[in-house]
Every structure is written in structure tokens, then in C-alpha cells.
Amino acid sequence: MKRHFQKKLSISYSLELIGAYLLAALWILPLLYAFWAAFHTKEYAIHFELFAPLTLDNFREALSQAPFLRYGFNTFMVLAFLLPLQLLVSTLAAYAFARFNFIGSNIAFSLVLVQLMITPEILIVQNYGTLTSIGMVDTIAGIGLPYIASAFCIFLLRQTFKSIPKELEDAAQLEGCGTMGILWRVYVPLAMPTYLAFSLVSVSHHWNNFLWPLIVTNSVETRPLTVGLGIFGAPESGVDWSLISAATLMSVAPLLIAFLLFQRQFVQSFMQAGIK
Amino acid sequence: MLMETHKRHLLGWALFTPAAILLIAFTHYPTIATFINSLFSNSSIIRPSRFIGVEGYQDLFDDPVFWKVFSNNIWLALGTIPTSIGLAIIMALIVNKAVPGRSFLRIAYFTPTMLPMIAVANIWLFFYAPEIGMLDQVLGLFGIDSHNWLGNPSTVLPAIIVMTIWKEAGFFMIFYLAGLQTISPELAEAAELEGSSRWNFFWRVQYPLLLPTTLFVLINAFLNSFKLVDHLFVLTKGGPDNASNLILYYIYETAFSFLDISYASALTVFLLLLLAVTALAQFYFVDKRVHYR
């Protein structure tokens, strides 16, 4: 015990700790800078004085130049449209793959897995054509549509469903549950951790998605936060670091706050989703 | 009984149908359509589309910009992935131990992962700004002259590589944390009893056991590196002179700025092939990994 204690106080341990904190400082420095610039006037954005006066003007100015609240609402609407459909469609498909050994299910499943490699990001040209032909360009639904059927979600849920003992299904059957009743009463409740993990990963991904929404949207009514921020950051508006920092912080704040509050769940979800 | 089997097949397909329709519409159909489009010229009012065969691919191989953006993608992957993985392992080793302030460290390392690339680019744009930027201000203290980091073809890619490492390392850390947690604590105790140094323990025990994780991260990071283009919209628009341009951004430009769908399709097919080869390599390695265990 004593030896252990001494070891803990050893020089190499302290050096390691200092290194760990230096790395952490380096890693949050860019974000801290954005905070600094956003809450100070333009003049103090490029030189640092500890007691420079704080201000909220940058946020007011950013909000008056671009409708960030509307953009935030649009991002929220994309998620409100996309996530429930992702979960629903994937649940049905995963149930079929886990418990119905239907004809061609192996081939069908490998065709699903193709999407792990060829994600919608790569097929922007063709998918834009499809969206145009069904008249869904510049709609909230159009932003989400290519992502509803998620190979990743189907894969995760299938793994989870397969690990659930069949006896539970038999018991439910005896109690008079039909096929859908079994799915709803047995599989879905037991897969809740997987649903949570996928949801957090999906929300993080789509809150931050940029390229496809940029292509699909061209109005204030549909543009999500990332696209609004991308346009806002354009150098034509003159380089005002404080203003850009304020806009950037507003765009990342909801997800970042959610992450800080539930960081354990977020990290665990990413871990769980990654291992499978 | 026969009725039961039929019912099972039918029900299975019925449950899969919504996902199947969407996957076909937005993954399989566009993949095939892209390939077909790459074999036809663009249609215009005066000239309808005609079959050009592999001409589009000949153009591609003769196009210096294509080779430039392709090599940029490879350099970006080479510059970003090994360093990010090294840092990710260090971070995971730190956070996996009961160090003081552990959750603060974990938040600090992981936070960049939660930011959109557009926001990251906005912040780093300031760091790299000539003269007033953070980097030049810090270097100025050591008497180093100011640079236009993003405006110079020789520094723009390294600048973006540094930013990408910052963004990605914390994400890879997660996979190593998961990997470390599967290593039995008895191994560490045994090593301590044997008087093995930490360094030795890492190289002889932890590192080999993390090899499957490394393979997984390596391949997925490579696949992912072709999709990371958002920052170009803010930082450089691919410039100067395509020095920071990447395949996917070039596809975007070709299709939506130059409106050359035929050539954009040929570029997309090339990217699809590249990803397919990588994914096949993954299957091959995953097989090996099973034997390895």
C-alpha cells in the first residue's frame, strides 16, 4: 500500500498528469477563444486583456443579420421528422432480419450493408436529381429523406434483437401476443439502450450535417443551422471575428449544452455504437 | 405448416419493404444511375445526350485537377490518420485511469467531435489569419514572420491537416476506450507484480490487444476522410489553385457550379470504386482478425 502511494507521487506520474492537462488545454483552447471573441468587442478579439469589458452585442448583431432562431427551428424540424422515421423503418427491417428467416434475407441484408460504405453524402448529384423529380427540393423532408433507411440503425437493432432470448417471445405468444405485439411488447422495450445510443449518434450527426442540406435548401424557411452559419461566415460580410464567433457559438450551443449535461450517455452511446 | 412458412416469408418481406424502397431509391438506384450517366454526355437544348462510353473516364485521367484533388485526399489521410490514432491512444490511456479530473479531461478531448465542421472552420479561420491570427501572433513573439497559412499552396494542406487532427482524435479515443475496457485488469496486476514498466506493459500487452481496434479505426477513418469537405466551404473553397481541393468538393463544384453532370458522375464512380476496394480490404482484415483471436 505504501509503495503504491509513493508511486503515485513519483515524478513520472506528475509529468504524465501535466501532459494530460496540457493536451486538454490545447484541445479546448480554440473553443475558449471563440467564447472570448463572442463576449468581447471586435477590438479585443485580436488582443487579449484580462479585464476587457464583456458584451452581448455580437449576439444581438448576429441575430439581426441572419435568422439564427429560424435556422435552429429548421434543424430541430429535420430531426423531428427524421429520427422517428429512422427508428420506425429500421425497427421493422431489423425485426425481419433477426427473427424471420425469409427467402433472400441474406442477400437483402448484404444489400442493406452496402449503405454503410456508400453513404448518401457520396451520391449527392444523383439524389439531388431524384429530389428534383419528386418536387422535394427545398423542403425539410427532402433534407431527411435519403437518411431515413439507415443501414447502421438496422444493423445495430438486428444485433440487439438477436441477443434477446427466444423464450421471451414464446412466453408472449402464449399470452396471446401477435407478431407486432411481440415486437412492441418484448423487443422494443428490451432494446431501449440501443435506441438511445443510436438516437444520440444520429442527432449529433444530423445537427452537424452540412453538404446535403446546403445542396437541397435555398430559403430561410428550410435552411438548417450549419448551412445558415456557412453562408454567414462568408468573407463578404467583412471579417468581424467577434460576430462570427457569436454566430458559431449560437449554432453549436444546443448540442454542446446537451453534450455537457449528458456527457456520460453521449460517450457511452458513441462507444456502444462503435463496438458493434 | 406450409401455410406458416409462407406467412413467415411474406411477413419478413413486408416488414423489410419500407426500408428496402428507401434504400433502393437513395442508395442502389443512384449508384447504378451514376454509372450510366458517366457513360453519356450532358444533354443541352441544342444537343441531346449521347453515348460516349469510357470517354468521361479518359477525360478524368487526363485531368490534372482530378489528380491534384485525389493526391490531396491521400495526403490528407496520411497526414491526419496516424497522428490522430497516436493521440487517441494516449488520450484513451489517460482517461481510462483514475486520474484526478478525469471527466474534465474526457470532455476536453471529446468536445471537438461534437462540433460541426463548419463551426470548426470558422474558429480555425481566425487562427490561421495572416498577422492578426492567433498563430501569427504567437509565432510573432518568437520573431517569426507572418504567413498567409491558408493562402499559400505549400502550407494550406498542412494547416487543414492540423485542424482535422484536432477534430478527429477525440472521436477515435472512444474506440480505444472501448478496446481498453475489454482488457482484463488482471493483466495489469500481473505486470505490476512482475515489475514491468508502464512502457513495457503498453507495448507488450495493451498495444497488441488493441490491434483489432486500430485496424477498425484505420479503415473507417480512411473511408471517412473522403467525406470530410465541409470546412472547404468556409476556409479555402478548394484553393489556392486547388491546393486544398478534395474529390467530394470537386464533385460538388463540377455538378453544381459547372453543371457538368456527366463528368461529376465519372468522378463519383471513381470515388465509389475507391470506397468499395477499401471496404473489401476491411472484410479481408476482419477475417484475419478472427484467426488472430
Interface residues (C-beta under 8 A of the other chain):
Chain A: E16 L17 A20 Y21 L23 A24 A25 W27 I28 P30 L31 Y33 A34 A37 A45 I46 V89 S90 L92 A93 Y95 A96 F97 F100 N101 F102 I103 S105 A108 L111 V112 V114 Q115 L116 M117 I118 T119 P120 E121 I122 L123 I124 V125 Q126 N127 Y128 G129 T130 L145 P146 I148 A149 A151 I154 T179 S204 W207 N208 N209 F210 L211 L214 I215 L225 T226 L229 G230 G233 V239 W241 I244 S245 A247 T248 S251 V252 L255 L256 F259 L260 Q263 R264 F266 V267 F270 M271 G274 I275
Chain B: R8 H9 L10 L11 G12 W13 L15 F16 P18 A19 A20 I21 L22 L23 A25 F26 T27 H28 Y29 P30 T31 A33 T34 N37 L87 I90 M91 I94 V99 P100 G101 S103 F104 L105 R106 I107 A108 Y109 F110 T111 P112 T113 M114 L115 P116 M117 I118 A119 V120 A121 N122 I123 W124 L125 F126 F127 A129 I132 M134 Q137 W166 G170 F171 I174 F175 L177 A178 L223 F226 K227 V229 D230 F233 V234 L248 I251 Y252 A255 F256 I261 A264 S265 T268 L271 L272 L275 A276 T278 A279
